[in-house]
């Protein structure tokens, strides 16, 4: 491995993020430490604190990469003319990421900042993007709803999508029978959006 002075700070940061990603995908969301991450790079743990504020900061940067990948998939799903088709495509992409990179997907939602430290704005912007895309489609599909109603709808709907995906990747759906998560997502979206549209017409 090249010595530290042969890499720029940004290169070392990228290497540390990738080392953490590799550990999470291999060992899970609870089985990594600063020492393990630094060891994969061939450096002492203290080196990481020259690159990141703390372990939370490193985890946030990895989670940001996962959210960027998720948002890219969701953005690509918006090419349909029908808002219901768009929302279904978004939900299916959300599920695929959870299936393909389960541990990284879980880390986004399981991580909690130490000592209730605030989450930085650059990270919040990434989490907000997904809900904004859902709200755009709800505005098209349920035009009678106002902005506040769309915000509630988006979070209610995506909270349900997330629940199905989480139960699926944790193998908790098996006890209820062999129902494909795609079928459950489609049923959820059809019924919820139909109900919202009917309420909007009253």
C-alpha positions in Angstrom: 0.0 0.0 0.0 1.2 3.5 -0.8 2.3 5.6 2.1 0.1 8.4 3.4 2.2 11.2 1.9 1.6 9.7 -1.5 -2.2 10.4 -1.3 -4.0 13.7 -1.0 -6.4 14.3 1.9 -9.4 13.8 -0.4 -7.9 10.6 -1.7 -7.4 9.4 1.9 -11.0 10.4 2.8 -12.3 8.4 -0.2 -10.2 5.4 0.8 -11.5 5.6 4.4 -15.1 5.8 3.2 -14.6 2.8 1.0 -12.9 0.8 3.8 -15.9 1.5 6.0 -18.3 0.5 3.2 -16.4 -2.8 2.7 -16.5 -3.5 6.5 -20.2 -2.8 6.7 -21.1 -4.9 3.7 -19.0 -7.8 5.0 -19.6 -7.6 8.8 -22.9 -5.7 9.2 -23.9 -2.3 10.6 -22.7 -3.0 14.2 -19.4 -4.7 13.7 -16.8 -2.1 12.8 -14.5 0.2 14.7 -12.0 3.1 13.9 -9.2 0.6 14.5 -10.6 -1.8 11.9 -11.1 1.0 9.4 -7.6 2.4 9.9 -6.1 -1.1 9.8 -7.6 -1.7 6.3 -5.7 1.4 5.1 -2.5 0.4 6.9 -2.5 3.4 9.2 -3.1 4.1 12.9 -6.6 5.1 14.2 -5.4 8.6 14.9 -5.0 9.2 11.1 -8.8 9.1 10.6 -9.2 12.0 13.0 -7.1 14.1 10.7 -9.6 13.3 7.9 -13.0 13.3 9.8 -14.2 15.1 12.9 -15.1 11.7 14.5 -16.6 8.3 13.6 -20.1 9.9 13.2 -18.7 12.2 10.5 -17.2 9.2 8.6 -20.4 7.3 8.8 -22.4 10.3 7.6 -20.1 10.6 4.5 -20.6 6.9 3.7 -24.4 7.3 4.2 -24.4 10.3 2.0 -22.9 8.2 -0.8 -25.7 5.6 -0.3 -28.3 8.4 -0.4 -26.7 9.8 -3.6 -27.0 6.4 -5.2 -30.6 6.1 -4.0 -31.5 9.6 -5.2 -29.9 8.9 -8.6 -32.0 5.8 -9.0 -35.2 7.7 -7.9 -34.4 10.6 -10.3 -34.1 8.1 -13.2 -37.5 6.7 -12.3 -39.3 10.0 -13.0 -39.5 9.6 -16.8 -43.0 8.1 -16.8 -45.9 10.4 -17.7 -48.2 8.8 -15.1 -47.4 9.9 -11.6 -48.6 6.6 -10.2 -46.2 4.7 -12.5 -43.4 7.1 -11.4 -44.1 6.4 -7.7 -44.1 2.7 -8.3 -40.8 2.9 -10.2 -39.3 4.9 -7.3 -40.5 2.3 -4.8 -39.1 -0.5 -6.8 -35.7 1.2 -7.1 -35.8 1.8 -3.3 -36.4 -1.9 -2.8 -33.6 -2.9 -5.3 -31.1 -0.8 -3.4 -32.1 -2.4 -0.2 -31.8 -5.9 -1.7 -28.5 -5.2 -3.5 -26.7 -3.3 -0.7 -28.7 -4.3 2.4 -26.1 -3.4 5.1 -25.3 0.0 3.6 -29.1 0.7 3.2 -29.7 -0.3 6.8 -26.8 1.9 8.1 -28.5 5.0 6.7 -31.5 4.4 8.9 -29.9 2.7 11.9 -27.1 5.3 12.6 -27.7 7.7 15.5 -25.4 10.6 16.2 -23.5 10.4 19.4 -24.6 12.7 22.3 -27.6 13.9 20.2 -25.3 15.9 18.0 -27.0 17.8 15.2 -27.1 16.3 11.7 -25.3 18.7 9.2 -27.4 20.5 6.6 -25.5 18.9 3.7 -26.7 15.5 4.9 -30.3 16.7 5.6 -30.5 18.0 2.0 -29.9 14.5 0.7 -32.7 12.9 2.8 -35.0 15.8 1.9 -34.5 15.2 -1.8 -36.3 11.9 -1.9 -39.4 13.3 -0.1 -39.4 16.3 -2.5 -39.5 13.9 -5.5 -42.5 12.0 -3.9 -44.3 15.3 -3.3 -43.8 16.4 -6.9 -45.6 13.2 -8.1 -48.3 13.6 -5.5 -48.9 17.2 -6.7 -49.5 15.7 -10.2 -51.6 12.8 -9.0 -53.6 14.5 -6.2 -53.8 18.1 -7.4 -56.4 19.1 -4.8 -54.1 18.5 -1.9 -52.2 21.5 -0.5 -48.5 21.6 0.3 -48.9 20.5 3.9 -51.2 17.6 2.9 -48.7 16.5 0.3 -45.9 16.6 2.9 -47.9 14.4 5.2 -48.9 12.0 2.3 -45.3 11.7 1.1 -44.0 10.8 4.6 -46.9 8.4 5.3 -46.5 6.7 1.9 -42.8 6.4 2.0 -42.8 5.3 5.6 -45.0 2.4 4.5 -42.7 1.7 1.5 -39.7 1.6 3.8 -41.5 -0.7 6.2 -42.2 -3.3 3.5 -38.6 -3.1 2.3 -37.2 -3.4 5.9 -39.4 -6.4 6.7 -38.3 -8.0 3.4 -34.5 -7.6 3.9 -34.8 -8.8 7.5 -36.8 -11.9 6.3 -39.7 -10.9 8.5 -42.3 -11.3 5.7 -41.9 -15.0 5.4 -44.1 -15.7 8.5 -47.0 -14.1 6.6 -46.6 -16.3 3.5 -44.7 -16.1 0.3 -45.8 -12.7 -1.0 -43.3 -10.9 -3.2 -42.4 -7.4 -1.8 -43.0 -5.9 -5.3 -46.7 -7.1 -5.1 -47.0 -5.5 -1.7 -45.5 -2.2 -2.8 -47.8 -2.1 -5.9 -50.9 -2.9 -3.7 -49.9 -0.2 -1.2 -49.4 2.5 -3.8 -52.6 1.6 -5.7 -54.8 1.7 -2.7 -53.2 4.6 -0.9 -53.1 6.9 -4.0 -56.7 5.9 -5.0 -57.8 6.8 -1.4 -56.0 10.2 -1.6 -57.5 11.0 -5.0 -61.0 10.2 -3.7 -60.5 12.4 -0.7 -59.3 15.2 -2.9 -62.4 15.0 -5.0 -64.8 15.6 -2.0 
